[in-house]
Amino acid sequence: MEKTRIFKTSFASVYPFYIQKAEKKGRTKAEVDTIICWLTGYDQQVLQQHIKNYDFETFFAQAPQINQNASKITGVICGNRVEEIEDKLMQKIRYLDKLIDELAKGKSMEKILRR
């Protein structure tokens, strides 16, 4: 099976769009970073190194631990229900997309982080 192009896309090329989407709605880069750290288990310092150096596939493969509450992320992103995506890497990418969407829509961090 041919790998999806997003898997080999550098994380650094998409990261500014996550920040831009959040900032357009009055949210911050710090909140975007908090969401990414929550989902992946990276700490802030390691996150910044990995953003610069990895594609999506490696970024998620190197993640210390996907948050156990990630399975609570539900809803539709790009026309697909995130909880029904079979490819685990694509599901993690869509989890992140969904969380950034929730941030941009004004949800509280507590709700976004499934607390």
Backbone as numpy.savetxt, mean C-alpha at the origin, in Angstrom:
# Nx Ny Nz CAx CAy CAz Cx Cy Cz
2.75 -18.36 -16.53 1.91 -17.17 -16.53 2.80 -15.93 -16.53
2.53 -15.00 -17.41 3.31 -13.77 -17.51 3.02 -12.87 -16.30
4.09 -12.32 -15.76 3.92 -11.45 -14.60 3.29 -10.13 -15.02
2.46 -9.61 -14.16 1.83 -8.32 -14.39 2.90 -7.23 -14.36
2.79 -6.25 -15.22 3.77 -5.18 -15.34 3.98 -4.43 -14.02
2.94 -4.24 -13.23 3.08 -3.51 -11.96 4.07 -4.19 -11.03
4.19 -5.51 -11.11 5.11 -6.23 -10.22 6.54 -5.74 -10.39
6.93 -5.40 -11.60 8.30 -4.97 -11.89 8.44 -3.44 -11.94
7.36 -2.73 -11.67 7.40 -1.27 -11.62 8.11 -0.85 -10.33
8.99 0.13 -10.44 9.69 0.58 -9.24 8.70 1.23 -8.28
8.86 0.89 -7.02 7.99 1.47 -6.00 8.17 2.99 -5.97
9.40 3.44 -6.19 9.71 4.87 -6.17 8.95 5.65 -7.24
8.58 5.00 -8.33 7.86 5.71 -9.39 6.38 5.91 -9.06
5.84 5.12 -8.15 4.43 5.21 -7.78 4.24 5.95 -6.45
5.20 5.83 -5.58 5.13 6.44 -4.25 4.75 7.93 -4.27
5.34 8.75 -5.16 4.94 10.17 -5.19 3.45 10.37 -5.51
2.87 9.45 -6.27 1.45 9.56 -6.59 0.58 9.26 -5.36
1.03 8.33 -4.51 0.32 8.08 -3.25 0.32 9.36 -2.41
1.48 9.97 -2.31 1.60 11.20 -1.51 0.77 12.32 -2.12
0.85 12.48 -3.42 0.09 13.52 -4.11 -1.40 13.34 -3.90
-1.88 12.12 -4.00 -3.30 11.84 -3.82 -3.74 12.24 -2.40
-2.92 11.89 -1.42 -3.24 12.21 -0.03 -3.19 13.73 0.21
-2.14 14.37 -0.27 -1.97 15.80 -0.02 -3.04 16.65 -0.69
-3.54 16.20 -1.84 -4.64 16.92 -2.51 -5.87 17.00 -1.62
-6.01 16.04 -0.74 -7.17 15.98 0.14 -6.84 16.41 1.57
-5.70 17.09 1.72 -5.36 17.63 3.04 -4.70 16.65 3.98
-4.28 15.52 3.48 -3.58 14.54 4.32 -2.08 14.70 4.11
-1.27 13.92 4.81 0.18 14.16 4.80 0.99 12.94 4.33
2.23 13.24 3.95 3.19 12.19 3.60 3.40 11.26 4.80
3.44 11.83 5.99 3.63 11.04 7.21 2.51 10.01 7.37
1.29 10.40 7.03 0.17 9.46 7.12 0.31 8.35 6.07
0.76 8.70 4.88 1.00 7.70 3.84 2.05 6.71 4.34
3.14 7.23 4.88 4.21 6.37 5.39 3.72 5.48 6.54
2.89 6.03 7.41 2.33 5.24 8.51 1.52 4.07 7.96
0.72 4.32 6.94 -0.09 3.27 6.33 0.80 2.20 5.72
1.83 2.61 5.00 2.73 1.63 4.36 3.45 0.81 5.43
3.93 1.47 6.47 4.61 0.74 7.57 3.65 -0.22 8.26
2.42 0.21 8.49 1.42 -0.65 9.13 1.18 -1.89 8.27
1.02 -1.72 6.98 0.71 -2.84 6.10 1.89 -3.80 5.97
3.10 -3.27 5.85 4.26 -4.10 5.50 5.13 -4.51 6.67
5.07 -3.79 7.77 5.95 -4.08 8.90 7.30 -3.39 8.82
7.54 -2.62 7.75 8.78 -1.85 7.67 8.78 -0.76 8.74
9.99 -0.41 9.23 10.06 0.80 10.05 10.39 1.96 9.11
10.30 3.17 9.61 10.42 4.36 8.76 11.75 4.42 8.01
12.84 4.12 8.69 14.16 4.22 8.06 14.32 3.19 6.94
13.96 1.97 7.20 14.08 0.91 6.20 13.11 1.17 5.05
11.93 1.68 5.37 10.96 2.01 4.33 11.56 2.95 3.30
12.20 4.01 3.73 12.76 4.99 2.80 13.83 4.36 1.90
14.63 3.45 2.43 15.63 2.76 1.61 14.96 1.86 0.58
13.95 1.15 1.00 13.28 0.20 0.11 12.47 0.90 -0.97
11.90 2.04 -0.65 11.15 2.80 -1.65 12.06 3.12 -2.84
13.27 3.51 -2.55 14.21 3.93 -3.59 14.75 2.77 -4.41
14.86 1.60 -3.81 15.63 0.52 -4.42 14.85 -0.66 -4.97
13.55 -0.75 -4.73 12.84 -1.97 -5.08 11.66 -1.75 -6.00
11.36 -2.80 -6.76 10.10 -2.84 -7.50 9.03 -3.37 -6.55
7.78 -3.36 -6.98 6.69 -3.80 -6.09 6.88 -5.24 -5.62
7.29 -6.11 -6.52 7.46 -7.52 -6.16 8.49 -7.66 -5.04
9.64 -7.03 -5.18 10.69 -7.12 -4.17 10.29 -6.38 -2.90
9.64 -5.23 -3.07 9.20 -4.44 -1.92 8.32 -5.28 -0.99
7.36 -5.99 -1.56 6.48 -6.82 -0.72 7.14 -8.12 -0.30
8.02 -8.67 -1.13 8.73 -9.91 -0.76 9.66 -9.67 0.43
10.26 -8.48 0.50 11.18 -8.13 1.58 10.48 -7.59 2.82
9.19 -7.36 2.73 8.45 -6.81 3.87 8.58 -7.73 5.07
8.89 -7.16 6.23 9.07 -7.99 7.43 7.85 -8.86 7.74
6.66 -8.27 7.67 5.44 -9.03 7.93 4.23 -8.21 7.53
3.41 -8.80 6.68 2.16 -8.13 6.32 1.27 -8.16 7.56
0.68 -7.03 7.86 -0.13 -6.90 9.07 -1.23 -7.95 9.10
-1.40 -8.56 10.25 -2.42 -9.61 10.39 -3.84 -9.10 10.17
-4.04 -7.80 10.31 -5.36 -7.21 10.08 -5.59 -6.81 8.63
-4.62 -7.07 7.76 -4.79 -6.73 6.34 -5.99 -7.46 5.74
-6.28 -8.62 6.25 -7.43 -9.38 5.73 -8.75 -8.68 6.02
-8.73 -7.68 6.90 -9.94 -6.91 7.19 -10.18 -5.80 6.15
-9.23 -5.63 5.24 -9.38 -4.62 4.18 -10.30 -5.21 3.13
-11.43 -4.55 2.92 -12.40 -5.04 1.95 -12.86 -3.89 1.07
-13.50 -4.23 0.00 -14.03 -3.20 -0.88 -13.52 -3.37 -2.29
-13.88 -2.41 -3.12 -13.55 -2.48 -4.54 -12.46 -1.47 -4.87
-11.47 -1.94 -5.60 -10.41 -1.07 -6.11 -10.12 -1.53 -7.53
-10.09 -0.60 -8.44 -9.86 -0.91 -9.87 -10.84 -1.96 -10.38
-12.07 -1.90 -9.89 -13.11 -2.81 -10.36 -13.07 -4.21 -9.79
-12.17 -4.46 -8.85 -12.05 -5.78 -8.24 -12.21 -5.70 -6.73
-12.87 -6.68 -6.16 -12.97 -6.76 -4.71 -11.62 -7.24 -4.18
-11.01 -6.45 -3.31 -9.67 -6.79 -2.84 -9.62 -8.12 -2.10
-10.68 -8.44 -1.42 -10.68 -9.69 -0.65 -10.81 -10.93 -1.54
-11.13 -10.75 -2.82 -11.29 -11.87 -3.74 -10.14 -12.02 -4.73
-9.14 -11.16 -4.66 -8.00 -11.25 -5.58 -7.18 -12.48 -5.22
-6.99 -13.36 -6.18 -6.31 -14.62 -5.93 -4.80 -14.50 -5.85
-4.20 -13.68 -6.71 -2.75 -13.52 -6.69 -2.37 -12.72 -5.44
-1.59 -13.31 -4.56 -1.29 -12.69 -3.26 -0.50 -11.39 -3.40
0.41 -11.31 -4.36 1.15 -10.07 -4.56 0.22 -8.97 -5.05
-0.61 -9.28 -6.02 -1.56 -8.29 -6.53 -2.50 -7.86 -5.41
-2.90 -8.78 -4.56 -3.78 -8.44 -3.44 -3.10 -7.45 -2.49
-1.82 -7.66 -2.21 -1.10 -6.73 -1.32 -1.00 -5.34 -1.95
-0.73 -5.30 -3.26 -0.66 -4.02 -3.96 -2.01 -3.32 -3.88
-3.08 -4.05 -4.10 -4.43 -3.47 -4.06 -4.84 -3.09 -2.64
-4.36 -3.84 -1.63 -4.59 -3.44 -0.25 -4.02 -2.03 -0.04
-2.80 -1.83 -0.49 -2.18 -0.52 -0.33 -2.96 0.55 -1.08
-3.36 0.26 -2.30 -4.18 1.21 -3.07 -5.45 1.58 -2.30
-6.10 0.57 -1.76 -7.35 0.78 -1.03 -7.13 1.66 0.21
-6.05 1.39 0.94 -5.76 2.18 2.13 -5.48 3.64 1.78
-4.75 3.88 0.71 -4.47 5.25 0.27 -5.77 5.93 -0.16
-6.64 5.19 -0.84 -7.95 5.74 -1.21 -8.75 6.14 0.02
-8.74 5.30 1.03 -9.47 5.60 2.26 -8.91 6.86 2.93
-7.58 6.99 2.93 -6.95 8.19 3.48 -7.42 9.43 2.73
-7.40 9.35 1.40 -7.79 10.49 0.57 -9.28 10.82 0.71
-10.07 9.83 1.10 -11.52 10.07 1.28 -11.84 10.60 2.67
-10.81 10.78 3.50 -11.03 11.41 4.79 -11.28 10.49 5.96
-11.13 9.19 5.77 -11.31 8.28 6.91 -10.26 8.56 7.97
-10.61 8.28 9.20 -9.65 8.46 10.30 -8.58 7.38 10.21
-7.40 7.70 10.71 -6.30 6.73 10.70 -6.67 5.49 11.50
-7.42 5.67 12.55 -7.83 4.52 13.37 -8.64 3.53 12.53
-9.56 4.02 11.72 -10.36 3.14 10.85 -9.52 2.55 9.74
-8.65 3.36 9.14 -7.80 2.88 8.06 -6.91 1.75 8.55
-6.37 1.89 9.75 -5.45 0.88 10.29 -6.19 -0.26 11.00
-7.48 -0.31 10.80 -8.31 -1.41 11.30 -8.12 -1.67 12.79
-8.17 -0.59 13.57 -8.03 -0.73 15.03 -9.37 -0.81 15.69
